[in-house]
Each structure stands twice: as C-alpha cells, then as structure tokens.
Amino acid sequence: MRKISSITCIIFGCGMFAFSDVIVSVVSNIPTDNVLIGNATGTAGLGWRNNGTDPVREIGQSFLASMDTIMDSFSLKAGGGVGAGASGAGFSVTIYSNSVDTTLGTAISTQTGTYLTTSDGVSSGAWITFDLEDNINLYSGNYYTFTLTWDDPAVPAKNQNFFHQNTGSTFSEGRLWQNNGSSWAASGVADFVFVVQAIPEPVSAGLLTIGGVALMFFRKRFKK
C-alpha cells in the first residue's frame, strides 16, 4: 500500500505527486494488514474475460462498510494464471456506492491501470492486489462495489480466473456481481474470495502530525 502518496499530498499537495495508475501486484498469501472486510473461502472459479470466443464478462464484489474509513486497495484470489491477451492489458476499476445491496447504486470513482503480465508468475492460489490511485472514503452502513472491466474489447484471449463461493455462501455482507455484455446482475449465492484494505488510523493521524510540523516549519521560514 502506497503510504508515501499520503505524505506528499499532505505536505506538498496531490497534483504534482499523484500516481498515474491503479497499481497491480501479486503475492502468495492472503493480505492481512489493515483488512476492513473480506471472504477467505471458496474454490469455484469465474473468469474476468473478453477473449473473443466466450461472451465478455465484467466482474465485481460488493461489501458493507462497518465504519467510516478510507479504502486503500482490494485483493482477489487467482484461480489460474494470466491469459495471454490479458498480459499487460488496460483495465478500469469503478467503485459504486449504495445504501442497499440490491443494485450497484452510484459510481463514485473510475480509475485505470495496466494488468499483470504472463511473466509475473501468477498461479492458482495467488492473491492479486489492486492498489487504488485515489483512495475512497467509506461511510458506515453503506454498501460499496468494486468492478473490473477490460478497456479494449478488440484484444482477444483476455482472461483472469478468480476463486469464489459457488453455492451456500457464508459471506452475508455483500454479493458477487457480473455483467455478461448486457447489464449488471447480482448473485445471491456466490461471493468472490477477496479482502478490502483500509488506510490505518494510527498512520493517518501520524501523517497529519507530520503535515502540521512541515507547515509550521515552512511558515517560520517565510516569516524570517
């Protein structure tokens, strides 16, 4: 998670130092730092795809915010390697907000990135993290849905498989969403294997302190 971006934004302002993309990374084990919510079980597979032979499938997962906080990233458990067409492909992440979990609600952020490549060694069981360029304010009691869309439908063989619960889902605070080319639909019995990570409160407070000290320092310099 890119904590340095928060430091530079507080001290210097975000415009000059903003990151340009959603940063995608792969790790072997489930992320455990500053986890807000997640679902750790599920062995069925579902492809995020646009491969020229099967229909397009955009995917998403909703979750309930249990507190006011700031969303930093989300991770999904891979059910296989990166498809050839997905290697280095452009994609978009859109975050939706709603007071209920039966519709996606209102899009509050759309961000873009470049996906992993086949040389990154993604295998079944690995965790793919999407670190958001613009962190998202979450408000307690609201539902939020992150969705993934491939940007260029003309590129064939784009596919990344992710694990999910198939039937009898034990995760009650969200839904798996998918769009097979016509409209978004929610599943009542399935959820992705995922985690959402927030910016930790102690770090946020510490950054505010650092920012305050820096501003006091600059103010004193200007008064001399």
C-alpha positions in Angstrom: 0.0 0.0 0.0 1.4 3.4 -1.1 1.6 5.4 2.2 4.2 7.8 0.7 1.5 9.3 -1.5 -0.4 10.4 1.6 2.7 12.1 3.0 3.4 14.0 -0.2 -0.2 15.0 -0.6 -0.4 16.4 2.9 2.8 18.4 2.8 3.1 19.4 -0.9 -0.4 18.9 -2.4 -1.5 16.0 -4.6 -1.4 17.4 -8.1 2.3 17.2 -8.8 2.9 13.9 -7.0 -0.2 11.9 -7.9 0.3 8.3 -9.2 -0.9 7.7 -12.7 -2.4 4.2 -12.4 -4.0 1.6 -10.3 -1.0 -0.5 -9.2 -1.5 -4.2 -9.6 0.7 -6.7 -7.7 0.8 -10.4 -6.8 1.6 -12.1 -3.5 1.4 -15.7 -2.4 -0.7 -15.3 0.8 -3.8 -13.5 1.7 -3.2 -9.9 2.7 -3.6 -9.3 6.4 -2.6 -5.7 7.1 -5.5 -3.2 7.8 -8.2 -5.6 6.5 -11.6 -4.0 6.7 -13.7 -6.9 5.3 -13.3 -10.0 3.2 -14.2 -13.6 2.4 -11.5 -16.2 2.7 -13.3 -19.3 1.5 -14.3 -20.5 -2.0 -13.0 -23.0 -4.6 -15.2 -22.4 -7.6 -13.7 -20.3 -10.5 -15.1 -17.4 -12.5 -13.3 -15.7 -15.4 -12.9 -11.9 -15.8 -12.7 -12.1 -19.6 -13.1 -10.7 -23.1 -11.4 -13.3 -25.2 -13.2 -13.1 -28.5 -14.8 -16.6 -28.3 -16.8 -16.5 -25.0 -19.0 -13.6 -24.1 -17.5 -10.6 -22.3 -17.7 -10.9 -18.5 -17.1 -7.9 -16.3 -16.9 -8.8 -12.6 -17.5 -7.1 -9.2 -17.9 -7.6 -5.5 -20.0 -5.6 -3.0 -19.3 -5.2 0.7 -20.7 -3.4 3.7 -18.7 -0.7 5.4 -18.7 -1.2 9.1 -17.1 2.1 9.9 -16.1 5.4 8.5 -12.7 4.8 6.9 -10.6 5.2 3.7 -10.4 2.3 1.2 -6.8 1.8 0.0 -7.0 -1.4 -2.0 -8.8 -4.7 -2.7 -7.4 -8.1 -3.5 -8.9 -11.2 -5.2 -7.6 -14.8 -5.1 -6.5 -16.0 -8.5 -7.8 -19.3 -9.8 -5.1 -19.6 -12.5 -2.5 -17.7 -14.5 -2.8 -14.5 -16.6 -4.4 -15.1 -20.0 -2.2 -14.2 -23.0 -4.5 -11.3 -24.1 -4.8 -10.0 -20.5 -1.0 -9.7 -20.2 -0.2 -6.0 -19.9 -3.8 -5.1 -20.9 -5.5 -1.9 -19.9 -8.4 -2.1 -17.4 -10.7 0.1 -15.4 -11.8 -0.1 -11.7 -15.1 1.5 -10.9 -16.4 1.9 -7.3 -20.1 2.2 -6.7 -21.9 3.3 -3.5 -25.4 2.5 -2.4 -27.5 2.4 0.8 -28.8 -1.1 -0.2 -27.2 -4.2 -1.7 -29.7 -5.0 -4.4 -28.4 -2.6 -7.0 -25.0 -1.1 -7.8 -26.0 2.4 -7.0 -24.0 5.4 -8.0 -20.5 5.3 -9.5 -18.2 7.4 -7.3 -14.8 6.7 -8.8 -13.4 5.2 -12.0 -9.6 4.6 -12.2 -7.4 2.9 -14.8 -4.4 0.6 -14.7 -2.3 -1.9 -16.6 -2.7 -5.6 -15.7 0.0 -8.1 -14.8 1.9 -10.0 -17.5 2.3 -13.7 -18.1 5.9 -13.3 -16.9 4.8 -12.2 -13.4 4.2 -15.9 -12.5 0.6 -15.7 -11.3 -0.6 -19.2 -10.4 -3.7 -20.7 -8.8 -4.0 -19.6 -5.2 -2.0 -16.3 -5.6 -3.6 -13.0 -4.5 -3.9 -10.1 -6.9 -4.0 -6.7 -5.2 -5.4 -3.6 -6.9 -3.9 -0.6 -5.1 -6.1 2.4 -5.8 -4.6 5.7 -7.1 -7.4 7.7 -5.5 -8.4 6.3 -2.1 -12.1 6.0 -1.4 -13.9 7.5 1.5 -16.2 4.8 3.0 -19.1 5.6 5.3 -20.5 3.2 7.9 -23.7 1.4 6.9 -23.2 2.0 3.1 -22.5 -0.8 0.5 -19.7 -0.4 -1.9 -19.0 -2.4 -5.0 -15.7 -2.6 -6.9 -15.9 -3.7 -10.5 -13.3 -4.7 -13.1 -13.6 -4.0 -16.9 -11.2 -4.7 -19.7 -10.7 -1.4 -21.7 -10.2 -2.7 -25.2 -12.7 -5.3 -26.4 -10.8 -5.9 -29.7 -7.9 -7.7 -28.0 -8.6 -11.5 -27.9 -7.8 -14.1 -25.2 -8.1 -11.8 -22.2 -8.9 -13.8 -19.2 -8.1 -13.9 -15.5 -9.8 -16.5 -13.3 -10.7 -15.8 -9.7 -12.0 -18.0 -6.9 -15.5 -17.6 -5.5 -18.0 -19.4 -3.3 -20.4 -21.2 -5.6 -23.5 -22.2 -3.5 -24.4 -21.7 0.1 -22.2 -18.6 0.5 -21.3 -17.8 4.1 -20.5 -14.2 3.4 -23.6 -12.2 4.2 -22.4 -8.6 3.8 -22.1 -8.4 0.0 -22.7 -10.0 -3.4 -20.8 -11.2 -6.4 -21.7 -9.1 -9.5 -21.2 -9.8 -13.2 -22.0 -8.2 -16.5 -22.1 -10.6 -19.4 -22.4 -7.9 -22.1 -25.9 -6.6 -21.4 -26.4 -5.5 -17.8 -25.0 -6.0 -14.3 -26.6 -8.8 -12.3 -26.0 -9.8 -8.7 -25.7 -13.4 -7.4 -27.4 -14.3 -4.2 -25.4 -17.4 -3.5 -21.9 -16.5 -4.5 -19.1 -14.2 -3.4 -15.6 -13.8 -4.6 -12.7 -14.7 -2.3 -11.4 -11.2 -1.6 -10.2 -8.7 1.0 -10.6 -4.9 1.2 -7.8 -3.0 2.9 -8.1 0.4 4.5 -5.6 3.1 5.4 -4.8 2.5 9.1 -6.0 5.1 11.6 -2.7 5.5 13.5 -0.8 6.1 10.3 -3.4 8.7 9.1 -3.0 10.5 12.5 0.7 10.3 12.2 0.7 11.8 8.7 -1.5 14.7 9.9 1.1 15.4 12.6 3.9 15.3 10.1 2.0 17.6 7.8 1.4 20.0 10.6 5.0 20.1 11.6 6.0 20.7 8.0 3.6 23.5 7.6 4.8 25.1 10.8 8.4 24.8 9.6 7.6 26.5 6.2 5.6 29.2 8.0 8.5 30.1 10.3 10.9 30.1 7.3 8.7 32.6 5.5 8.3 34.9 8.5 12.1 35.4 8.8 
